[in-house]
Amino acid sequence: MKLEKNSLFILLMAVFLSGCGIQMPVSEGLVFSNSDPYGQQHEEILPFIRYSGAVTAVSTMPVYSSLQDAAIEDHGSGESHHLNQKLMTSGGNPGFGASLGDGRRFAVAFTPGIFLVGMHADATVRTVENVFITVNQQLGLQSGTELILQRPVWERKGGGISVGAFFRSQPMQFVEEDERWSRGEPEFHIQWYGLRLIGQSPDISGNKFHLRGFINAGYAGEYQVPLVGLGMAFAFD
């Protein structure tokens, strides 16, 4: 109980922080949720509503130098030939959501951000078998979209490993050397796609607190360069 209160306090405090990049979707935790949480049964008339949340500790693109070199001819000019790292990184963003149905059917979430920066809305739905589709939409000035198709391959007590594919439209901006971490409106978007691996720590102690992480290994076809995305979040349900 004490750990749950501390986790909620951390989430509330993180409201004052924000990030500009596309963050991990909060509703993605539905992939690892229990099929019948807290004894709820399929035949009950009213849908089960389950609250959840997550704080993205970091979501970033650590390998982008090849993209920077390839895109500079189209979008760079003069001294503005450095990609704005602020648009590729999200950190400290809390999101809150709810899952509906028997615990593994549909989930929606919203990340408020601050001053129109870092706002996200995402939703995850279970389709056939254990295949899940997630739509992750970045709102506000920095608009970006991510689509995820995945299936868990190992599950244990609210955690596990899931593999799948993704498509991401990533906002970008070229800036001068001393403005690499400045806030600004994106000048263009890149589209990249590839394979996605996500893992979440099991609920062993019963406190419903998890550590979630992902790896995106993809390719930007327009510029013919490989890209990598990494992220970690603290989640509860």
N, C-alpha and C positions, 0 to 999 in steps of 0.2 A: 504494500500500500504506500509506503514511504517513497519507494522508487517511482511509483506511478505519479505521485504528486510532484516529485522533482522533475520528472520528464515533462509534465504539463507546464511547470514553471519555465523550463528551458524553451519550450515552444512559444509561450507568450512573450518572453523576452526577445525572442528572435524576430518578432514582428517588426522591430525597429531596424532590422537589417534587410538588405535586399541584394539581388544579383541581376545581371542583365542577360545572361545566356540562358539557353534552354535547359531546364532542370529536370531531374528525375520525376516522372509522374507519380503522384501520391497514390492514385487509385490502382497502380500496378501491384500493390500489396494483395489485391484480390486473388492473384495467381496462387498465393500460398495460404489463403484463408481456409479454415476448416469447413468441411462440407455441412456439418450440423453443429454450429457453434453454440455453446452453453445449453445443449440439450434441445434446441429448437428442432421441430420435426417438419418434414416436407408437407404433411397433410394439414398443418395449421392454416387457418384462413388468412390471417393478417400476415403480410410480409415482415420478415425480420429486418430491422434497421440497426445497423452496427456502425458506430462512429470510429473514425480512424484519423491518423495524421502522420506527418513526417516533416522533418527538417532536413533539407539538402545541405549537407556539410560542404560538399564541393561537387560540381559537375563541370568538367572542362575538356578541352581538346589539347593534349600535350604535344602533339606532333602536327605542326602546321607550316613549317618552313617551306616545304615543297609547294604547298598551296599558295603561299605568299609570293613565291617566285613566279608561279604560273599565272596568277591573276593580276600581277602588277602591270602588265602590258595593257590590260583592259580597263583597270580601275585606279591604278596608282598614277600620281602626277607630282612632279617636283620633289619636295621633301616628304610628301605624304605617300610613303611606300612601306609603311609598317601596319600590319593588321591590328586593329583595336582589340586587345586581349580582354577588355571588359565585356565585349559582345560574345566572347567564347567561353566565359566563366560565370557560373552561378554559385553563390554560397550564402548560407545563413537564411535561406528562404523557407518559412514554415508554410505548410499546406494542411488543409482540413477537409475531410470528406466523409462519405457514408456509403456503405454497401447495402444493397437491397436483395430480398429473396432469402434463399436458404444459406447464404454466406458465400456462395460462389456463382453468382449470376450476373450482377451488375453493380458497378461502383462509380461514383462521381466525386470529384474533388475540386477545390478552388484554393489558389495561393494568392493572397491579397497583394503582396509586394508593398511598395511604398512610393508615393508620388508617381504613379503610372509606370514604375520600373519594377520588373520582376513578376508582374501578374501572370498567372497561368490558370488555365482550366483544363482538366483532363478527365477522361472516362475510360473505363475498362469493362468489356462485356465478354462473357463466356459464350462461345459458339457451339461447335460440335465436340463431343468428347471433352478433352481437357485443353482445347485450343482457345486462346484468349487474344482479343484485339484491343489495343489501346490507342486512343487519339489524344495527343498532348499538344495544346495550343498555347503559344505565348501571346499575351495580350499587350495592349498599350502601344508605346512608341516603337519598341523592338518586337516586331511580329515575326513569329516563326512557328513551324508546324512539324510534328513528329508522328509517324505511324509505326506501330509495333505489332508484330504477329509472333506469338510464342506459345510454347507448351512446356510445362514442368516435366523434368525427367527424373527428378528425385525429390521426395517430400518427406518432411518429418516435423510434426507438431508445430505447424504454423511457419515453417521455414523450408528451405530446399534450394534446388538449382533449376533454372529454366533456360531454355535455348530457343532462339528464333531469329527473325530478320527485322530490319528497320528501314525506314526512309525518313530522312530529315532535311527540311528546308531551313538553312542556317543563316541568320542575318549577319552581315559583315560590313566593315567600314575600314578604309585606309586613313591613317593619321600620321602625324609627324612623330619623330622619336620620343619627344617629351610628352606626348599625349597618348601613349600606349594604353594607359589605364583610365582614360577619360570617359565620361558618359557622352553619348551622342547617338543621333539617329542613323540607322544603317543605310548605306548607299546601295547595296546590292545583296542578293542572296545566293548561296551555293546549295546545290542539291547533291546529297551523298547518301549512299545506301550500303547495306552489308549485313553482317551477322552480329547478333547480340547475345550476350551471356549475362544473366543476372542471378545473384545468390542472396539468400536471406537467412540469418541465424535462426535456429529453431527456438521455440518457446519452451525452454527446459525448466525454468524456475517458476513459471506460472504468472509472471508479471506483465505479459503481453508487450514486452519491449524488445525491439529487434534492431539489428544492424543490417542494412541493405546496401548492396554494391552492384555495379554493372560495368561491362566492357563492350564498347561498340567498335568493331573493326570493319571499316568500310572504304568506299572508293567514290571520288568525285569525278563523274564521267566527263563533264565539260572541260575540266582541266587535266584529266588523266593522272590524278595523284591519289595516293592512299591517305586515309585519315583515321585517327583513333580518338575515341571518346571514353572517358573514365568518370565514374561518379560514386559517391557514397552518401548515404542518408541514415538518420536515426528515426525509426518509425515505431508507432504504437497502434494497437487496435483493441 
